[in-house]
Amino acid sequence: TSQCWRNVTSMNQVAQKLETKKASEIYDFSLVPSDQISLVWEQIEKFLKKSASRSGGRERIEDIYYRILNKETNLWIIFDTGNLAITGAQVTFFNIYPTGKKMLSLDHTGGKNMQDWVERGIEVMTKFAKENECEGIEGVGRHGQWHWVKNKKGWKRPASMYEYNFEENQ
Protein backbone atom coordinates (compact mmCIF):
# COMPACT_ATOMS: atom_id res chain seq x y z
CA THR A 1 0.00 0.00 0.00
CA SER A 2 1.04 3.53 -0.73
CA GLN A 3 0.24 6.16 1.83
CA CYS A 4 -0.08 9.91 1.49
CA TRP A 5 0.98 12.00 4.44
CA ARG A 6 0.20 15.62 5.32
CA ASN A 7 3.31 17.78 5.53
CA VAL A 8 4.52 18.45 9.05
CA THR A 9 5.26 22.10 9.82
CA SER A 10 7.29 21.58 12.97
CA MET A 11 9.41 18.80 14.43
CA ASN A 12 6.99 18.46 17.36
CA GLN A 13 3.97 17.75 15.15
CA VAL A 14 2.97 14.18 14.42
CA ALA A 15 2.47 13.35 10.75
CA GLN A 16 -1.13 12.48 9.96
CA LYS A 17 -2.04 9.88 7.42
CA LEU A 18 -4.58 11.32 4.95
CA GLU A 19 -5.34 8.40 2.68
CA THR A 20 -4.25 4.90 1.90
CA LYS A 21 -4.35 3.35 -1.56
CA LYS A 22 -3.70 -0.21 -2.58
CA ALA A 23 -0.66 -0.46 -4.83
CA SER A 24 -2.90 -1.84 -7.61
CA GLU A 25 -4.87 1.45 -7.57
CA ILE A 26 -1.71 3.42 -8.36
CA TYR A 27 -1.00 1.63 -11.66
CA ASP A 28 -2.90 1.53 -14.91
CA PHE A 29 -2.54 -0.01 -18.37
CA SER A 30 -2.63 1.69 -21.74
CA LEU A 31 -2.76 0.12 -25.19
CA VAL A 32 -0.09 1.69 -27.42
CA PRO A 33 -1.01 2.14 -31.10
CA SER A 34 1.56 0.38 -33.31
CA ASP A 35 2.53 3.66 -35.00
CA GLN A 36 3.51 5.09 -31.60
CA ILE A 37 5.68 2.30 -30.19
CA SER A 38 8.84 4.29 -30.90
CA LEU A 39 7.68 6.79 -28.26
CA VAL A 40 7.89 4.19 -25.47
CA TRP A 41 10.21 1.52 -26.84
CA GLU A 42 13.37 2.77 -25.14
CA GLN A 43 11.60 2.63 -21.76
CA ILE A 44 10.05 -0.82 -22.17
CA GLU A 45 12.61 -2.69 -24.27
CA LYS A 46 14.49 -3.83 -21.16
CA PHE A 47 11.33 -5.44 -19.74
CA LEU A 48 10.55 -7.33 -22.93
CA LYS A 49 14.18 -8.26 -23.60
CA LYS A 50 14.21 -10.25 -20.39
CA SER A 51 11.05 -12.07 -21.46
CA ALA A 52 12.47 -12.78 -24.94
CA SER A 53 15.64 -14.20 -23.40
CA ARG A 54 13.47 -16.78 -21.61
CA SER A 55 11.82 -17.94 -24.84
CA GLY A 56 14.45 -20.60 -25.45
CA GLY A 57 15.47 -19.05 -28.76
CA ARG A 58 11.89 -18.85 -30.06
CA GLU A 59 11.76 -15.07 -30.17
CA ARG A 60 14.22 -12.19 -30.04
CA ILE A 61 13.53 -8.62 -28.94
CA GLU A 62 13.62 -7.57 -32.61
CA ASP A 63 10.89 -10.10 -33.38
CA ILE A 64 8.69 -8.69 -30.64
CA TYR A 65 9.21 -5.15 -31.96
CA TYR A 66 8.35 -6.08 -35.56
CA ARG A 67 5.29 -8.10 -34.56
CA ILE A 68 3.95 -5.07 -32.69
CA LEU A 69 4.86 -2.73 -35.55
CA ASN A 70 3.09 -5.03 -38.04
CA LYS A 71 -0.02 -5.20 -35.83
CA GLU A 72 0.36 -8.93 -35.23
CA THR A 73 0.48 -8.26 -31.49
CA ASN A 74 -0.61 -5.47 -29.16
CA LEU A 75 1.67 -3.53 -26.83
CA TRP A 76 0.42 -2.40 -23.43
CA ILE A 77 2.35 -0.21 -21.04
CA ILE A 78 1.90 -0.23 -17.32
CA PHE A 79 2.39 3.15 -15.71
CA ASP A 80 2.24 4.89 -12.34
CA THR A 81 -0.81 7.18 -12.42
CA GLY A 82 0.90 9.65 -10.10
CA ASN A 83 4.07 10.38 -12.04
CA LEU A 84 3.32 8.55 -15.35
CA ALA A 85 6.53 6.51 -15.07
CA ILE A 86 6.37 3.32 -17.13
CA THR A 87 6.93 0.32 -14.88
CA GLY A 88 6.11 -2.55 -17.20
CA ALA A 89 4.99 -3.86 -20.55
CA GLN A 90 2.59 -6.54 -21.76
CA VAL A 91 2.34 -7.97 -25.27
CA THR A 92 -0.92 -9.66 -26.29
CA PHE A 93 -2.44 -11.19 -29.40
CA PHE A 94 -5.67 -12.86 -30.41
CA ASN A 95 -5.29 -16.59 -30.87
CA ILE A 96 -8.07 -18.08 -33.00
CA TYR A 97 -8.00 -21.85 -32.98
CA PRO A 98 -9.19 -24.09 -35.86
CA THR A 99 -12.36 -24.79 -33.83
CA GLY A 100 -13.15 -21.06 -33.83
CA LYS A 101 -12.32 -20.58 -30.18
CA LYS A 102 -10.81 -17.11 -29.70
CA MET A 103 -8.51 -16.40 -26.76
CA LEU A 104 -6.52 -13.35 -25.72
CA SER A 105 -2.95 -14.63 -25.39
CA LEU A 106 -0.58 -12.95 -22.97
CA ASP A 107 2.63 -13.27 -24.94
CA HIS A 108 5.30 -11.33 -23.03
CA THR A 109 5.09 -9.63 -19.65
CA GLY A 110 7.84 -7.75 -17.91
CA GLY A 111 8.49 -4.93 -15.55
CA LYS A 112 9.29 -3.94 -12.03
CA ASN A 113 7.04 -4.16 -8.98
CA MET A 114 4.79 -6.64 -10.80
CA GLN A 115 3.16 -7.62 -7.54
CA ASP A 116 1.78 -4.06 -7.38
CA TRP A 117 0.09 -4.06 -10.79
CA VAL A 118 -0.71 -7.65 -11.74
CA GLU A 119 -4.22 -7.48 -10.21
CA ARG A 120 -5.05 -4.40 -12.26
CA GLY A 121 -3.60 -6.12 -15.31
CA ILE A 122 -5.90 -9.11 -14.95
CA GLU A 123 -8.90 -6.75 -14.75
CA VAL A 124 -7.82 -4.77 -17.84
CA MET A 125 -6.98 -7.87 -19.89
CA THR A 126 -10.27 -9.54 -18.96
CA LYS A 127 -12.26 -6.47 -20.01
CA PHE A 128 -10.28 -6.14 -23.27
CA ALA A 129 -10.74 -9.83 -24.07
CA LYS A 130 -14.49 -9.72 -23.47
CA GLU A 131 -14.87 -6.52 -25.55
CA ASN A 132 -13.12 -8.35 -28.41
CA GLU A 133 -15.36 -11.42 -28.16
CA CYS A 134 -12.74 -13.74 -26.72
CA GLU A 135 -13.80 -16.81 -24.79
CA GLY A 136 -10.97 -16.38 -22.31
CA ILE A 137 -7.38 -15.48 -21.60
CA GLU A 138 -4.33 -17.71 -21.92
CA GLY A 139 -0.63 -17.42 -21.53
CA VAL A 140 2.54 -19.40 -21.49
CA GLY A 141 5.16 -18.26 -19.06
CA ARG A 142 7.80 -19.16 -16.58
CA HIS A 143 6.75 -21.25 -13.61
CA GLY A 144 7.04 -18.28 -11.27
CA GLN A 145 4.14 -16.54 -13.01
CA TRP A 146 1.78 -19.20 -11.65
CA HIS A 147 2.15 -17.41 -8.33
CA TRP A 148 0.02 -14.51 -9.62
CA VAL A 149 -3.06 -16.58 -10.51
CA LYS A 150 -2.83 -19.83 -8.52
CA ASN A 151 -5.35 -18.72 -5.88
CA LYS A 152 -7.83 -17.25 -8.36
CA LYS A 153 -10.94 -19.26 -9.09
CA GLY A 154 -10.95 -20.80 -12.54
CA TRP A 155 -7.24 -20.55 -13.33
CA LYS A 156 -5.38 -23.80 -14.00
CA ARG A 157 -1.88 -24.71 -15.12
CA PRO A 158 -1.57 -27.34 -17.80
CA ALA A 159 2.23 -27.55 -17.93
CA SER A 160 3.34 -23.90 -18.01
CA MET A 161 0.29 -22.67 -19.83
CA TYR A 162 -2.26 -20.58 -17.99
CA GLU A 163 -5.86 -20.16 -19.04
CA TYR A 164 -9.08 -18.65 -17.82
CA ASN A 165 -12.28 -19.51 -19.70
CA PHE A 166 -15.00 -16.92 -19.18
CA GLU A 167 -17.97 -19.25 -19.74
CA GLU A 168 -16.75 -21.79 -17.20
CA ASN A 169 -16.28 -19.13 -14.54
CA GLN A 170 -19.31 -16.86 -14.71
C-alpha positions as protocol buffer text, in pm:
chain_id: "A"
residue {
  index: 1
  type: THR
  ca { x: 0 y: 0 z: 0 }
}
residue {
  index: 2
  type: SER
  ca { x: 104 y: 353 z: -73 }
}
residue {
  index: 3
  type: GLN
  ca { x: 24 y: 616 z: 183 }
}
residue {
  index: 4
  type: CYS
  ca { x: -8 y: 991 z: 149 }
}
residue {
  index: 5
  type: TRP
  ca { x: 98 y: 1200 z: 444 }
}
residue {
  index: 6
  type: ARG
  ca { x: 20 y: 1562 z: 532 }
}
residue {
  index: 7
  type: ASN
  ca { x: 331 y: 1778 z: 553 }
}
residue {
  index: 8
  type: VAL
  ca { x: 452 y: 1845 z: 905 }
}
residue {
  index: 9
  type: THR
  ca { x: 526 y: 2210 z: 982 }
}
residue {
  index: 10
  type: SER
  ca { x: 729 y: 2158 z: 1297 }
}
residue {
  index: 11
  type: MET
  ca { x: 941 y: 1880 z: 1443 }
}
residue {
  index: 12
  type: ASN
  ca { x: 699 y: 1846 z: 1736 }
}
residue {
  index: 13
  type: GLN
  ca { x: 397 y: 1775 z: 1515 }
}
residue {
  index: 14
  type: VAL
  ca { x: 297 y: 1418 z: 1442 }
}
residue {
  index: 15
  type: ALA
  ca { x: 247 y: 1335 z: 1075 }
}
residue {
  index: 16
  type: GLN
  ca { x: -113 y: 1248 z: 996 }
}
residue {
  index: 17
  type: LYS
  ca { x: -204 y: 988 z: 742 }
}
residue {
  index: 18
  type: LEU
  ca { x: -458 y: 1132 z: 495 }
}
residue {
  index: 19
  type: GLU
  ca { x: -534 y: 840 z: 268 }
}
residue {
  index: 20
  type: THR
  ca { x: -425 y: 490 z: 190 }
}
residue {
  index: 21
  type: LYS
  ca { x: -435 y: 335 z: -156 }
}
residue {
  index: 22
  type: LYS
  ca { x: -370 y: -21 z: -258 }
}
residue {
  index: 23
  type: ALA
  ca { x: -66 y: -46 z: -483 }
}
residue {
  index: 24
  type: SER
  ca { x: -290 y: -184 z: -761 }
}
residue {
  index: 25
  type: GLU
  ca { x: -487 y: 145 z: -757 }
}
residue {
  index: 26
  type: ILE
  ca { x: -171 y: 342 z: -836 }
}
residue {
  index: 27
  type: TYR
  ca { x: -100 y: 163 z: -1166 }
}
residue {
  index: 28
  type: ASP
  ca { x: -290 y: 153 z: -1491 }
}
residue {
  index: 29
  type: PHE
  ca { x: -254 y: -1 z: -1837 }
}
residue {
  index: 30
  type: SER
  ca { x: -263 y: 169 z: -2174 }
}
residue {
  index: 31
  type: LEU
  ca { x: -276 y: 12 z: -2519 }
}
residue {
  index: 32
  type: VAL
  ca { x: -9 y: 169 z: -2742 }
}
residue {
  index: 33
  type: PRO
  ca { x: -101 y: 214 z: -3110 }
}
residue {
  index: 34
  type: SER
  ca { x: 156 y: 38 z: -3331 }
}
residue {
  index: 35
  type: ASP
  ca { x: 253 y: 366 z: -3500 }
}
residue {
  index: 36
  type: GLN
  ca { x: 351 y: 509 z: -3160 }
}
residue {
  index: 37
  type: ILE
  ca { x: 568 y: 230 z: -3019 }
}
residue {
  index: 38
  type: SER
  ca { x: 884 y: 429 z: -3090 }
}
residue {
  index: 39
  type: LEU
  ca { x: 768 y: 679 z: -2826 }
}
residue {
  index: 40
  type: VAL
  ca { x: 789 y: 419 z: -2547 }
}
residue {
  index: 41
  type: TRP
  ca { x: 1021 y: 152 z: -2684 }
}
residue {
  index: 42
  type: GLU
  ca { x: 1337 y: 277 z: -2514 }
}
residue {
  index: 43
  type: GLN
  ca { x: 1160 y: 263 z: -2176 }
}
residue {
  index: 44
  type: ILE
  ca { x: 1005 y: -82 z: -2217 }
}
residue {
  index: 45
  type: GLU
  ca { x: 1261 y: -269 z: -2427 }
}
residue {
  index: 46
  type: LYS
  ca { x: 1449 y: -383 z: -2116 }
}
residue {
  index: 47
  type: PHE
  ca { x: 1133 y: -544 z: -1974 }
}
residue {
  index: 48
  type: LEU
  ca { x: 1055 y: -733 z: -2293 }
}
residue {
  index: 49
  type: LYS
  ca { x: 1418 y: -826 z: -2360 }
}
residue {
  index: 50
  type: LYS
  ca { x: 1421 y: -1025 z: -2039 }
}
residue {
  index: 51
  type: SER
  ca { x: 1105 y: -1207 z: -2146 }
}
residue {
  index: 52
  type: ALA
  ca { x: 1247 y: -1278 z: -2494 }
}
residue {
  index: 53
  type: SER
  ca { x: 1564 y: -1420 z: -2340 }
}
residue {
  index: 54
  type: ARG
  ca { x: 1347 y: -1678 z: -2161 }
}
residue {
  index: 55
  type: SER
  ca { x: 1182 y: -1794 z: -2484 }
}
residue {
  index: 56
  type: GLY
  ca { x: 1445 y: -2060 z: -2545 }
}
residue {
  index: 57
  type: GLY
  ca { x: 1547 y: -1905 z: -2876 }
}
residue {
  index: 58
  type: ARG
  ca { x: 1189 y: -1885 z: -3006 }
}
residue {
  index: 59
  type: GLU
  ca { x: 1176 y: -1507 z: -3017 }
}
residue {
  index: 60
  type: ARG
  ca { x: 1422 y: -1219 z: -3004 }
}
residue {
  index: 61
  type: ILE
  ca { x: 1353 y: -862 z: -2894 }
}
residue {
  index: 62
  type: GLU
  ca { x: 1362 y: -757 z: -3261 }
}
residue {
  index: 63
  type: ASP
  ca { x: 1089 y: -1010 z: -3338 }
}
residue {
  index: 64
  type: ILE
  ca { x: 869 y: -869 z: -3064 }
}
residue {
  index: 65
  type: TYR
  ca { x: 921 y: -515 z: -3196 }
}
residue {
  index: 66
  type: TYR
  ca { x: 835 y: -608 z: -3556 }
}
residue {
  index: 67
  type: ARG
  ca { x: 529 y: -810 z: -3456 }
}
residue {
  index: 68
  type: ILE
  ca { x: 395 y: -507 z: -3269 }
}
residue {
  index: 69
  type: LEU
  ca { x: 486 y: -273 z: -3555 }
}
residue {
  index: 70
  type: ASN
  ca { x: 309 y: -503 z: -3804 }
}
residue {
  index: 71
  type: LYS
  ca { x: -2 y: -520 z: -3583 }
}
residue {
  index: 72
  type: GLU
  ca { x: 36 y: -893 z: -3523 }
}
residue {
  index: 73
  type: THR
  ca { x: 48 y: -826 z: -3149 }
}
residue {
  index: 74
  type: ASN
  ca { x: -61 y: -547 z: -2916 }
}
residue {
  index: 75
  type: LEU
  ca { x: 167 y: -353 z: -2683 }
}
residue {
  index: 76
  type: TRP
  ca { x: 42 y: -240 z: -2343 }
}
residue {
  index: 77
  type: ILE
  ca { x: 235 y: -21 z: -2104 }
}
residue {
  index: 78
  type: ILE
  ca { x: 190 y: -23 z: -1732 }
}
residue {
  index: 79
  type: PHE
  ca { x: 239 y: 315 z: -1571 }
}
residue {
  index: 80
  type: ASP
  ca { x: 224 y: 489 z: -1234 }
}
residue {
  index: 81
  type: THR
  ca { x: -81 y: 718 z: -1242 }
}
residue {
  index: 82
  type: GLY
  ca { x: 90 y: 965 z: -1010 }
}
residue {
  index: 83
  type: ASN
  ca { x: 407 y: 1038 z: -1204 }
}
residue {
  index: 84
  type: LEU
  ca { x: 332 y: 855 z: -1535 }
}
residue {
  index: 85
  type: ALA
  ca { x: 653 y: 651 z: -1507 }
}
residue {
  index: 86
  type: ILE
  ca { x: 637 y: 332 z: -1713 }
}
residue {
  index: 87
  type: THR
  ca { x: 693 y: 32 z: -1488 }
}
residue {
  index: 88
  type: GLY
  ca { x: 611 y: -255 z: -1720 }
}
residue {
  index: 89
  type: ALA
  ca { x: 499 y: -386 z: -2055 }
}
residue {
  index: 90
  type: GLN
  ca { x: 259 y: -654 z: -2176 }
}
residue {
  index: 91
  type: VAL
  ca { x: 234 y: -797 z: -2527 }
}
residue {
  index: 92
  type: THR
  ca { x: -92 y: -966 z: -2629 }
}
residue {
  index: 93
  type: PHE
  ca { x: -244 y: -1119 z: -2940 }
}
residue {
  index: 94
  type: PHE
  ca { x: -567 y: -1286 z: -3041 }
}
residue {
  index: 95
  type: ASN
  ca { x: -529 y: -1659 z: -3087 }
}
residue {
  index: 96
  type: ILE
  ca { x: -807 y: -1808 z: -3300 }
}
residue {
  index: 97
  type: TYR
  ca { x: -800 y: -2185 z: -3298 }
}
residue {
  index: 98
  type: PRO
  ca { x: -919 y: -2409 z: -3586 }
}
residue {
  index: 99
  type: THR
  ca { x: -1236 y: -2479 z: -3383 }
}
residue {
  index: 100
  type: GLY
  ca { x: -1315 y: -2106 z: -3383 }
}
residue {
  index: 101
  type: LYS
  ca { x: -1232 y: -2058 z: -3018 }
}
residue {
  index: 102
  type: LYS
  ca { x: -1081 y: -1711 z: -2970 }
}
residue {
  index: 103
  type: MET
  ca { x: -851 y: -1640 z: -2676 }
}
residue {
  index: 104
  type: LEU
  ca { x: -652 y: -1335 z: -2572 }
}
residue {
  index: 105
  type: SER
  ca { x: -295 y: -1463 z: -2539 }
}
residue {
  index: 106
  type: LEU
  ca { x: -58 y: -1295 z: -2297 }
}
residue {
  index: 107
  type: ASP
  ca { x: 263 y: -1327 z: -2494 }
}
residue {
  index: 108
  type: HIS
  ca { x: 530 y: -1133 z: -2303 }
}
residue {
  index: 109
  type: THR
  ca { x: 509 y: -963 z: -1965 }
}
residue {
  index: 110
  type: GLY
  ca { x: 784 y: -775 z: -1791 }
}
residue {
  index: 111
  type: GLY
  ca { x: 849 y: -493 z: -1555 }
}
residue {
  index: 112
  type: LYS
  ca { x: 929 y: -394 z: -1203 }
}
residue {
  index: 113
  type: ASN
  ca { x: 704 y: -416 z: -898 }
}
residue {
  index: 114
  type: MET
  ca { x: 479 y: -664 z: -1080 }
}
residue {
  index: 115
  type: GLN
  ca { x: 316 y: -762 z: -754 }
}
residue {
  index: 116
  type: ASP
  ca { x: 178 y: -406 z: -738 }
}
residue {
  index: 117
  type: TRP
  ca { x: 9 y: -406 z: -1079 }
}
residue {
  index: 118
  type: VAL
  ca { x: -71 y: -765 z: -1174 }
}
residue {
  index: 119
  type: GLU
  ca { x: -422 y: -748 z: -1021 }
}
residue {
  index: 120
  type: ARG
  ca { x: -505 y: -440 z: -1226 }
}
residue {
  index: 121
  type: GLY
  ca { x: -360 y: -612 z: -1531 }
}
residue {
  index: 122
  type: ILE
  ca { x: -590 y: -911 z: -1495 }
}
residue {
  index: 123
  type: GLU
  ca { x: -890 y: -675 z: -1475 }
}
residue {
  index: 124
  type: VAL
  ca { x: -782 y: -477 z: -1784 }
}
residue {
  index: 125
  type: MET
  ca { x: -698 y: -787 z: -1989 }
}
residue {
  index: 126
  type: THR
  ca { x: -1027 y: -954 z: -1896 }
}
residue {
  index: 127
  type: LYS
  ca { x: -1226 y: -647 z: -2001 }
}
residue {
  index: 128
  type: PHE
  ca { x: -1028 y: -614 z: -2327 }
}
residue {
  index: 129
  type: ALA
  ca { x: -1074 y: -983 z: -2407 }
}
residue {
  index: 130
  type: LYS
  ca { x: -1449 y: -972 z: -2347 }
}
residue {
  index: 131
  type: GLU
  ca { x: -1487 y: -652 z: -2555 }
}
residue {
  index: 132
  type: ASN
  ca { x: -1312 y: -835 z: -2841 }
}
residue {
  index: 133
  type: GLU
  ca { x: -1536 y: -1142 z: -2816 }
}
residue {
  index: 134
  type: CYS
  ca { x: -1274 y: -1374 z: -2672 }
}
residue {
  index: 135
  type: GLU
  ca { x: -1380 y: -1681 z: -2479 }
}
residue {
  index: 136
  type: GLY
  ca { x: -1097 y: -1638 z: -2231 }
}
residue {
  index: 137
  type: ILE
  ca { x: -738 y: -1548 z: -2160 }
}
residue {
  index: 138
  type: GLU
  ca { x: -433 y: -1771 z: -2192 }
}
residue {
  index: 139
  type: GLY
  ca { x: -63 y: -1742 z: -2153 }
}
residue {
  index: 140
  type: VAL
  ca { x: 254 y: -1940 z: -2149 }
}
residue {
  index: 141
  type: GLY
  ca { x: 516 y: -1826 z: -1906 }
}
residue {
  index: 142
  type: ARG
  ca { x: 780 y: -1916 z: -1658 }
}
residue {
  index: 143
  type: HIS
  ca { x: 675 y: -2125 z: -1361 }
}
residue {
  index: 144
  type: GLY
  ca { x: 704 y: -1828 z: -1127 }
}
residue {
  index: 145
  type: GLN
  ca { x: 414 y: -1654 z: -1301 }
}
residue {
  index: 146
  type: TRP
  ca { x: 178 y: -1920 z: -1165 }
}
residue {
  index: 147
  type: HIS
  ca { x: 215 y: -1741 z: -833 }
}
residue {
  index: 148
  type: TRP
  ca { x: 2 y: -1451 z: -962 }
}
residue {
  index: 149
  type: VAL
  ca { x: -306 y: -1658 z: -1051 }
}
residue {
  index: 150
  type: LYS
  ca { x: -283 y: -1983 z: -852 }
}
residue {
  index: 151
  type: ASN
  ca { x: -535 y: -1872 z: -588 }
}
residue {
  index: 152
  type: LYS
  ca { x: -783 y: -1725 z: -836 }
}
residue {
  index: 153
  type: LYS
  ca { x: -1094 y: -1926 z: -909 }
}
residue {
  index: 154
  type: GLY
  ca { x: -1095 y: -2080 z: -1254 }
}
residue {
  index: 155
  type: TRP
  ca { x: -724 y: -2055 z: -1333 }
}
residue {
  index: 156
  type: LYS
  ca { x: -538 y: -2380 z: -1400 }
}
residue {
  index: 157
  type: ARG
  ca { x: -188 y: -2471 z: -1512 }
}
residue {
  index: 158
  type: PRO
  ca { x: -157 y: -2734 z: -1780 }
}
residue {
  index: 159
  type: ALA
  ca { x: 223 y: -2755 z: -1793 }
}
residue {
  index: 160
  type: SER
  ca { x: 334 y: -2390 z: -1801 }
}
residue {
  index: 161
  type: MET
  ca { x: 29 y: -2267 z: -1983 }
}
residue {
  index: 162
  type: TYR
  ca { x: -226 y: -2058 z: -1799 }
}
residue {
  index: 163
  type: GLU
  ca { x: -586 y: -2016 z: -1904 }
}
residue {
  index: 164
  type: TYR
  ca { x: -908 y: -1865 z: -1782 }
}
residue {
  index: 165
  type: ASN
  ca { x: -1228 y: -1951 z: -1970 }
}
residue {
  index: 166
  type: PHE
  ca { x: -1500 y: -1692 z: -1918 }
}
residue {
  index: 167
  type: GLU
  ca { x: -1797 y: -1925 z: -1974 }
}
residue {
  index: 168
  type: GLU
  ca { x: -1675 y: -2179 z: -1720 }
}
residue {
  index: 169
  type: ASN
  ca { x: -1628 y: -1913 z: -1454 }
}
residue {
  index: 170
  type: GLN
  ca { x: -1931 y: -1686 z: -1471 }
}
